[in-house]
Amino acid sequence: MEKKSRAAKVVAASKKAVEKAPVAEKKAVAKPVAAKVAVSVPVAVKAAARKAVVSQEELSRRIQDKAYELYHGRGLDHGDDQADWFVAERMVRAELGI
């Protein structure tokens, strides 16, 4: 005898309940939702899938724009351009997942 899956048992039970119910009292029965199957994917594959593909020029432009935003956010105060660049680089790389 074959073993029925839980979903198949629920469907069979709900069909029987609907068939036994008087016609005036029949209610819509929700369809069972298929169970999600967990698939193990290596972390490196997940990380590679999230990485955005940008050219070196595009990456540099984004870092430059972000560094300027930081500079402007400090009230255009001079003297921290390297710190702004390094912070901007970390922020952009984190946004892109690289």
N, C-alpha and C positions, 0 to 999 in steps of 0.2 A: 504494500500500500504506500502511495506517495505521501510525503509530508507536505502539507499546505503551508505556504508562507503566512505570516501574520496578516499581511495585507489581503491575501486571498480569503482568509477566514473572516476578516471584517466585512469584506464585500459580500460574501455568502450570507453572513448573519444579517446584514442590512437589507439584502434582497428578500430574505425570508420575512423580516419584520414588515417590510413594505407590502409584501403579498398578503400577509395576515391582517393588516390594518384595514378597517372598513374604508370603502371608497371615499366617503365624505371626509375622512380624517387623514388621508394620505398626505404626507409631507415630503418635501424635497429632501433627498438624502445626499449629503456631501460625498463627492467622489474621493476615494482614498488618494493620498499624495504618495508618490513613489519615494521610497527612502533614498537619501543621498548616501553614496558610497564614498568612504574616505579613501583617498589615494595618496600614498606617501610619495612626496616629491622632494628630492634633496634641496637643502637650503640654497646651495649655490645656483641651482636651476631657477628657483624662485627669484633670487636676487638678480640674476641675469635677465629674467623676463621683465623686471621692473625698470631696469636701466634705460634711460632715454638716450637715444643716439643723436649726439650733436657734434658738429665739427669743432675743431680747436678754436677757430675764429669765433664761432657762435658762443662757445664757452667763455672765451676771453671777453667778448662784448657783454655778456650777461653779468660777469663778475665786475666789469668796469661800471656798468649801470647800477648794480647793487652797492658798490663802494661809493659812488656818487650820492646815492640815496642816504647812506650812512653819514657821509660828510655834510650833506644838506641838513640832515636830521640833528646834527650837532650844532647847527647854527653857522655853518660855513667857517668853522674854527680851524685854522691851519695847524699842521704839525703832527697829525696822526694818519697820514696817508697810507703808510705801510700797514698799520694796524687795521684800518678800514678795509684795505685790500684783502688781508688774510681772513678777517671775519666774513667779508663778502664771499670769498672763495669757499669757505666752509658752508655758508648758507646756500649758495647756488648748487654746490655738489650734493648737499643733503636733499635739496628740492628735486634734483635730477636722479638721485639714487646712485651716484657714482662716487 
